[in-house]
Amino acid sequence: MKYQVFDTYGQMCRRAANLISAQIILKEDCVLGLATGSTPLGIYKILVSWYEKADLDFAKVRTVNLDEYCGIAADDPQSYHYFMQKHLFSKVNIKAANAHMPNGLAADIQAECKRYDALIASLGGIDIQLLGIGHNGHIGFNEPADVFSKDTTYVKLSEDTIRSNARFFKAVSDIPRSAITMGMQSIMCSRKIILAANGKDKEDIIHKAMEGPITPEVPASILQLHPDVSVLFSKE
Ligand code: PGA
């Protein structure tokens, strides 16, 4: 794993945006694996600004997102569909048909998980996957568990994750308790991975993930087995 520490969040985001834009320039129809949460916000802002300057073109880019809450409609402001529209998709020239996300309202969640894995395979896998990391070491919504989850799967969110997500919701009762998340196979088969994190409170888990035992109790630790991971961290 390649570990880079930056003084500021802005510098960290710029580096991540550089890696993503290099991928788009090298392969105009690349498959980007995208993440939600607070960490990628600055990264998406920079990508949008480069698109506006005509330095980046999303016309042929395909995307697959890591996860989506169950039980929330795509047009609900708390959904990850909404997040992606607001912060990236509506601001660049990506085709709607090329921007893929799990459907958290699917009537048959198991079938939806299978569909999502088949879709990622049909796109030829992911060229570059952007990941955040939870304080409990989760990537996507792959929560600490007894085994790594291979396939896209339905997950019940951990108490730790629900507490951490509370900042985005008005009432605790509004916080979704379950989600669909991409599994470790699609993440680990990505040709490149960026793990981005900021804030001193993420420093411990980053080090556990990079240097600790490889265990499903720290889901991000599996990334130690991947040949091309850039860990980008800023203390602020
Ligand atoms: P954050 O979330 O970017 O909002 O810190 C990361 C995560 O939980 O995966």
Residues whose N, C-alpha, C, O or C-beta is under 5 A from the ligand:
A	BS01	PGA	T36 G37 S38 T39 P40 G132 I133 G134 H138 G140
